[in-house]
Amino acid sequence: MLTTQSLTFAYGSDKQFVFPDLHCADREALLILGRSGTGKTTLLHLLALLLKPHKGSVVIHNTDLTQLSAAETAAFRAKHVGIVYQKPHFVGSLSVLDNLVLANYLAGQPQHKDRARQLAAQLGFTDRLDKKPNQLSQGEQQRVSIARAVMNGPSVILADEPTSSLDDTNTDRVIDLLRQQSEQIGASLVVVTHDQRLKDAFANRVNL
Ligand SMILES: Nc1ncnc2c1ncn2[C@@H]1O[C@H](COP(=O)(O)OP(=O)(O)OP(=O)(O)O)[C@@H](O)[C@H]1O
């Protein structure tokens, strides 16, 4: 479960963001829609405490992240928050399989290669596990990003524009996979996007 209250943020003195309060229960999905520059990525980074809000709270798994120290925040994020970034960030020298188990390592968990293989089978990239990330297509990389985000069974999955570079078929597929995965592990799914194609796929929507 994820809830926020009275979140505000500013990069400098000129522009202040005041975000609407959010609520997303376990196994629910929330779409945050907004045009370019409205602060979608900023909001997502606040939800993951990659940016610290000026005011307000972010509660995930009954913990107010704004009350944690920097080290506690990093440990909490690695374990409880799965992030699918706008552009996938992988370690280029590692195989896809090793990029997946790296998520376990960073969360201080044992490395679950079986879990990685199981996710690869569900998301349809088993034959890519031994390749380097840059040998994969964009759609394949996006599916690997989803697998990596759920490797530790997080409480919340945050996805930043997960479909903006995908065609209609891959867009439907990626959204179905995000939903399936979040339902399977009982996580809240929050997607931020300007992609109006996603509007009808989500009952819960917030406009920025
Ligand atoms: N590090 C930064 N320093 C100063 N201003 C920033 C910084 N990052 C973003 N901004 C500004 O904050 C505003 C919101 O940026 P943000 O990336 O959150 O928007 P967005 O809705 O995700 O946009 P897009 O859909 O184009 O990715 C923009 O006007 C941007 O120029």
The ligand as a Tripos MOL2 file, in Angstrom:
@<TRIPOS>MOLECULE
LIG
   31    33     1     0     0
SMALL
NO_CHARGES

@<TRIPOS>ATOM
      1 N1         17.1870   18.5020  -11.7240 N.pl3     1 LIG1
      2 C1         16.3670   19.5070  -12.0810 C.ar      1 LIG1
      3 N2         16.6860   20.7980  -11.8230 N.ar      1 LIG1
      4 C2         15.8650   21.8130  -12.1530 C.ar      1 LIG1
      5 N3         14.6770   21.6540  -12.7740 N.ar      1 LIG1
      6 C3         14.3070   20.4060  -13.0670 C.ar      1 LIG1
      7 C4         15.1240   19.2580  -12.7360 C.ar      1 LIG1
      8 N4         14.4810   18.1330  -13.1350 N.ar      1 LIG1
      9 C5         13.3300   18.5460  -13.7030 C.ar      1 LIG1
     10 N5         13.2110   19.9040  -13.6600 N.ar      1 LIG1
     11 C6         12.0770   20.7000  -14.1600 C.3       1 LIG1
     12 O1         10.9230   20.3420  -13.4440 O.3       1 LIG1
     13 C7          9.8100   20.2290  -14.3150 C.3       1 LIG1
     14 C8          9.1840   18.8390  -14.1990 C.3       1 LIG1
     15 O2         10.1120   17.8690  -14.6630 O.3       1 LIG1
     16 P1          9.7210   16.3240  -14.7290 P.3       1 LIG1
     17 O3         10.8790   15.6090  -15.3580 O.co2     1 LIG1
     18 O4          9.2720   15.8790  -13.3960 O.co2     1 LIG1
     19 O5          8.4620   16.3850  -15.6970 O.3       1 LIG1
     20 P2          7.7060   15.2190  -16.4820 P.3       1 LIG1
     21 O6          6.2570   15.4920  -16.3100 O.co2     1 LIG1
     22 O7          8.2140   13.8900  -16.0530 O.co2     1 LIG1
     23 O8          8.1590   15.5280  -17.9670 O.3       1 LIG1
     24 P3          8.3830   14.5290  -19.2480 P.3       1 LIG1
     25 O9          7.0390   13.9150  -19.5450 O.co2     1 LIG1
     26 O10         8.8360   15.4880  -20.3080 O.co2     1 LIG1
     27 O11         9.4300   13.5180  -18.8420 O.co2     1 LIG1
     28 C9         10.3020   20.5590  -15.7010 C.3       1 LIG1
     29 O12         9.9720   21.9100  -15.9730 O.3       1 LIG1
     30 C10        11.8080   20.3840  -15.6160 C.3       1 LIG1
     31 O13        12.4880   21.2730  -16.4630 O.3       1 LIG1
@<TRIPOS>BOND
     1     1     2 1
     2     2     3 ar
     3     2     7 ar
     4     3     4 ar
     5     4     5 ar
     6     5     6 ar
     7     6     7 ar
     8     6    10 ar
     9     7     8 ar
    10     8     9 ar
    11     9    10 ar
    12    10    11 1
    13    11    12 1
    14    11    30 1
    15    12    13 1
    16    13    14 1
    17    13    28 1
    18    14    15 1
    19    15    16 1
    20    16    17 2
    21    16    18 1
    22    16    19 1
    23    19    20 1
    24    20    21 2
    25    20    22 1
    26    20    23 1
    27    23    24 1
    28    24    25 2
    29    24    26 1
    30    24    27 1
    31    28    29 1
    32    28    30 1
    33    30    31 1
@<TRIPOS>SUBSTRUCTURE
     1 LIG1         1 GROUP 0 **** ****
